[in-house]
Amino acid sequence: MLESPDPHRVAERVLELARGRPATLGRGRLVCIDGPAGSGKTTLGLRLARLAPEARVVHMDALYDGWTGLGRVGDQLATLLGPLSVGDPGHYRRYDWHAGAYAETVTVPPTPLLVVEGVGSALRDHAALTTVTVWVSAPADLRDRRGLERDGDAVREHWRDWTIAEALHFARERTEERADLVVDGTGLTPPVSGPGAVAEGPRVH
């Protein structure tokens, strides 16, 4: 992956934005890092975890029930975020990609900062619980190359179908339009405020 000249600055800006806003997930804050596959969301999520000892990171890859699971992941997010919003532990079932089946149930206790990263993390259904929505993007050819280098050429057909599904998802959810921060996943330009950053009042968009 191409690195930013200052790889931690983006994470620092996300943290500043989240910590400067009121809690939205019970007594905690929720950062959703969304954007197309291969854009650099996981890298940003892990940098946040390194900078913020209080952070807990949940990867959406553990929530999808396979390559066609994007449209069904809302139920998993509901059982994770709903209880946390009232101060109770949330949970989700981890999907085992090698076994092709759900594995154990993962419990997530209330935390000062929950970071959920991955395609579909910033669903409109949970916008009121989200403190900061980050949109990460990169050119399609770079995203494809990253994805296939990571997962192998054997998933090329799955990858193609996934990119179609996520494009439809983002158009329906208007995810980029709701973002508070837009991040260049190539690391070549600094992050900029997104359209969602100008919204005032209750976060129900």
JOWOQUI-V110442 format. One record per residue. D_CENTER is the distance of its C-alpha to the mean C-alpha in whole Angstrom. Layout:
# JOWOQUI-V110442
D_CENTER  D_CENTER
This chain:
# JOWOQUI-V110442
18  20  19  20  23  21  18  18  18  15  13  17  16  13  14  18  16  14  18  20  19  20  18  16  15  19  20  17  14  10  8  4  3  4  7  10  10  12  11  10  7  8  11  10  8  11  13  12  13  16  17  17  19  18  14  13  9  8  7  7  10  12  12  13  17  17  17  18  15  13  15  16  12  13  16  14  11  15  16  14  13  17  19  17  18  21  21  22  20  17  17  15  17  16  17  19  19  22  24  22  22  21  21  21  20  18  18  16  19  18  17  17  13  11  7  5  2  4  6  7  4  6  10  13  14  12  13  16  14  11  13  10  8  8  8  9  12  15  18  18  21  19  16  18  20  17  16  20  21  18  19  23  25  25  22  23  23  20  18  20  20  16  16  18  16  13  15  17  14  13  16  17  14  14  11  12  15  13  11  13  12  13  12  15  13  17  18  21  20  19  16  17  17  15  17  16  17  21  20  22  23  21  18  18  17
